[in-house]
Amino acid sequence: MTHTHRATTRSTSDSALSLRARCSEDLIAAAPLVLGFHPAASVVMMTSDGARPFHARADLPARDSPVDLADLARALAADLVRSAVRNGARSMALVFFSGDERVVRWCWGALRGAARQAGLHVADAVRVDGQRYYPLLGDRHSREVGIAYDVSAHPFVVEAVLHGIVVEKDRSVLTASVAPDPVFQGKVERALTQVRAGTAGPPWADEERRYWGEWLRQAVARHVDAGTAPDEARVAWLCWLLQDERVRDAAWSLIDRQGASRHQSFWADVVRGAPDALVPAPAALLGWAAWQAGHGALAWIAVDRCREVDDRYPMATLLSRCLEGAVPPDILGSGFAWDEGLPA
């Protein structure tokens, strides 16, 4: 499940767009584009002046939460400001997507105070309710009555369409894009029956790990390079082999920033067809590829999908720590020696 103040981050360098926001309406138009979906009950933080400019989204607390609203607001603010500082930001802009003025007031106050203590400048802050925006740094009248806006034909939106960038209507659509496909799962299950009948089990011996790891690398690379989706027989073999972490690492080592989006598409196809019991490994690989591609929201969804089956899966734990800490994807190298120590 999504935590109350879990952040979703995305690096600006990962986007095909180059967005330069000059006013509040620019920020409102840009937020869904950099997230990949239209946020709701959220605060979106955007930075552009750090060593690694990035954006982050966090769920706003619910008004009826059993936890004190002030405590939730302070925790949210601490998470976001910590992420900004870690990434070297000096200033930020905040867009609150919410019709609940009281919740926003608490969170805005906590964020403003945390930013001031950290030496961060808040360049702009607005609350958006879908029809009007309310400048939180503006004059009293504007803060109270708001300003009507319509960004449906904003230049940022037009440019995104020209780039073929799809923005989902909300996060649930993004979640559904990697949800189990029962029909495909059934086909994979039947194919797995044949795999199990013809093998003793996943490769446990080191000699087998090297053989199957190389097979896995070649199989994944062919699909990723060609942009093709695996059929049920291929998904069955992948899920079977990925139970061994060393073999899984053979696929993990292929994921780099340059090709991350293609790996993301491939592993999303595998996750949709993977039997529930075998979903942790492909879901973790999907999450890693999404994170490397700059899609923090999808990376979190993949982590959740993995944890539905195994809440202690080590690769998902590592990825969640990177996401929670807003660790820039390029800080970790790619192409590691997955087969180190295995016999030649």
N, C-alpha and C positions, 0 to 999 in steps of 0.2 A: 504494500500500500504506500501511497505517497505521503511523506511526512508533512507536517504542517508548514514547516519553513525549509523544505528541501529546495535547493536551487538548481536551476537548469542553466548551464552556461553554453555559450557559443562564441567562438573566436571570430572577429570581423574578417580576418584574413581567409577564412574558410568559405566565405560567401562569394558567389559570382558577381554580386553587386558591390558597387562602391557608393555608399550612402553618406552624404554630408548633411547632417541635420542643422538647420539654422533657426528653427522656430518650434514651438510646441506641436503644431500640426505635423511637422516633419517627423518628430519623435513618435507621435501616435501612429503615423503611417508605417514607420520603420519597424516598430516592435514586432508585429506579426511576421514580417519578412525575415527577421533575423532568428526568430524562434521556430518558424515552420508551421505555426498554427495561431489562431486568434486567442489570446489569453483572456481568462475570466477570473475574477476574484484573485487577482495576482498583482504583484508589483514587478515591474521590469526595470532593471538598472542597466544603463548603457554608459560605457566608458570608451574614450578614443585617444587618450593622451599618454597611456602607459607604455611600458616596453612591449606588452602583449595586450593590445586593446581587446576587450571582450564584453559580452552582454550576459546578464543573468536574470532569471525569473524565479520568484518564490511565491508559493501559495500564501494568500492573506489568511489570517486566522478567522475562524467563524465567530460571530458575535455570541452564539450560545455555547461556546466551548466551555468545558468544565474547568479548564485551566484559566487563571487570571489573564485577561486580555493584555494588561500591561507587561506581564512576564513574557507572553508570546511575542509581543511587539519588540521587546528588547532582544529576545533570542533571534528573531528574524533579522533585526538590524545588525546584530553582531556578526551573523553569518555573512550577510552581503558585504558589509564594510571590510570584514576580514579578507574576503575574496578579492575585493578591489585593491586593498593594500598589498596582498600577496602578488598581485599582477602589476604592481607599480603604478597604479592609477593615481592621478593627482586631483581629478575632478570627476563628477558623475552627473547623469541626468536620470530622473526617476519618473516613471509613468505608472500610476495606480489605476488598474482596470477594475472598477467596483462602483456600485451604486450605494454602498454603505458608507456614508460620510463619517460615522463614528469610528468604525474600524480603521478607516484610512487615516483619520486624525491621530489615533494612537500610534499607528505604525509610522506615519510621517514624522511625528514628534521624536520617536525613538531613533529613526534613521538620521534625522537632522542632527540630533545630539551625538550619535555615534560617529557620524562623519566629521563633525566639528572636533571631537576629541582626537580623531585620527589625522587631522590636518587635511581633510579632503574638502574640496569646494563643490557645493551642489549648484550646478549651472542652471538647472531648470527642474521643476517638479510640478506635475499636474495630476489631477484626478479625472478619469474619463468614465462616463456612465453609458456610453453608446450613442448619445445624441449631443451632449455638451461636454466640454472640458472645463475644469476649474483650476486656474493657475494658483498653486499653493504658495508661490512666491510673489504673486501679483497684488494689486490693490484690493482692499476689503470688498469693494463692490463686485469685482470680477470673481473673487473667491466665492462669493455668496450666490450670484446669479448664473455664473458660467458663461461660456461662449459656444454658440452652435458651430458644429464642424461637420464636414463630409470629406473623407479621404478616399472614397471609392475610385475616383479618377485622379488621385494624387500622382505626380510624376514618378515617385518611388514604386507605386503599384504598377504603373504602366511599364516601367523598366523591368520589373520582376516578370511580368507576363512575357515580354520580349525575350527574356532569358529562359523562359520555360520553367520558372520556379513556381511550384505549387504550394499554396498556403492552406492548410486544413482549417475547417471551421472551428475546431476546438481540439483539445488534447485527446479526447476520447476517440476521435477519428484516427489519430496517429496510433493509438493503442490497438484499435481494431485492425490496422494494417499489418500487424504481426501476430494477430490472434490465431489460435488453432483453426485449421481448415478440416472439419470432420471427414469430409469425403477424401481429401488427400491423405489425411492421417490413416484412414482405413486401408488405402492402397499401400501405404508404407508398412503398416502392420503386417499385411499379407506378404509383402516382399521380405520383411524381417524374418518371417517364419522360414523362408527358404535359406536366408543367410545363417540363421541359427542351426538349421539342419545340416548345413555343409561345413560348419566350422566348430572348433572346440570352444571358442570364446574369443573375446578381444585379445589382442597380442600382449601377452605378459612377459615373454622372453625378450631380451634386448635385441637379438637378431631379428625377431619378428617386428619389433618396434621400428627398427630402421627401414625394413622392407615396406611395411605398411605406411610409415611416415612419408617415405618418398612417393609411394602410390597416391597418398592423400594430397600431397603438395601438387603433383601433376594434375590430378583430377580437378582440384579447386582452381588451379591456375588456368586450365583450359576453359572452364565455365566463366571465370571472371574476365579473362581476356576477350572471350567471344560475346559476353553479355547474355549468356543463355541460362535458363533455369534448369536445375537438375530434376530428373524424373523420379518416380517412387523407388525404383531399384537403386539409384545412386544415393538418394537420401537415406535409404535403409542402411546401405554400407557405411555412409558417413557417420550416422548416429551410432552404429555398432562399434566402429573403430574409435570414435571420439570419447568413448568411455575410459580409454587409457590416456592419462594426462600427457605423457610424453608424445604420443601420436597426435593428440590435440595440438600440442605446441608446434608441430610441423605446419599446421594450418595457421596458427597464431603468428608465426614468424613471417608469413607472407604479407601481413597487413601493414601497409605504410601510409603516410599521409597522402601521397600522390594518388594511390589507387583505392583509398579507403571507401569512397562512395560506391565503387563497383563491388567491393567485398561486402559492404552493407547490404546491397541489393541481393547478393547471392545468399548470405546467411539469413536474411529475412525469409527467402523462399524455403530454406531448410527448416527454420523454426516453425513456419506455418504447417509443415508436414510432419515434424518430429513427434513421435509418441510422447505423451506427457512425461513418462518416467525417464526418457532419454533427452529431454529438452535442455538441461543445464548447460552442457558444453556448447551446443550451437547458439544458445541464447547469449552466453558470455562472449562468444566470438562476434556475434551481431553487435552487442553492446560496445565491445572494443572498437570495432570498425566504425560504428556511429560516432563514438567519442573522437576518434582520429579524424573523421570527416567533419567534425564541428557540430554534430547534432546531439546536443546534450539531452534533450527531451527524450529522444528515441533511445539513447544509451540508458537512461533511467528506466524506461519501459522494459528494455531487455533485461536489466538487472532484476526487476520485479518478476518478470516471467521466469527467470532462473530460480529465484528464491521461492517461488510457489512450490517448487519441487525440492530444492535443497538450499535452505537459508544460510548454509555455511560453505557454499561452494567457493573455494579459494580465489579463483579468477574473478568472480563477481564481487567478492569482498575487496579485492585490490582495486577493481574499477570503481566501486562505490566510494572508496576513500579518495580516489583521484577526482571524482565528480564533486564530492562534498567539499574538498579542499580547493576547488576551482584550479586544479593543476593544469597548466597549458599542455595540450596534446603533444606539442613538439619538444617537450622537455625529456621525453623518453624516446630512445632510439628504436629503430625497427631492424628487422632482418637478423635477429639474434641466432646463435648456433643452437637450434633446437635439439640436435643430435649429439651434442657434446657428451663424451663418455660412452657412447654406444659403440659396439665393435664394428669395424669397417666391413 
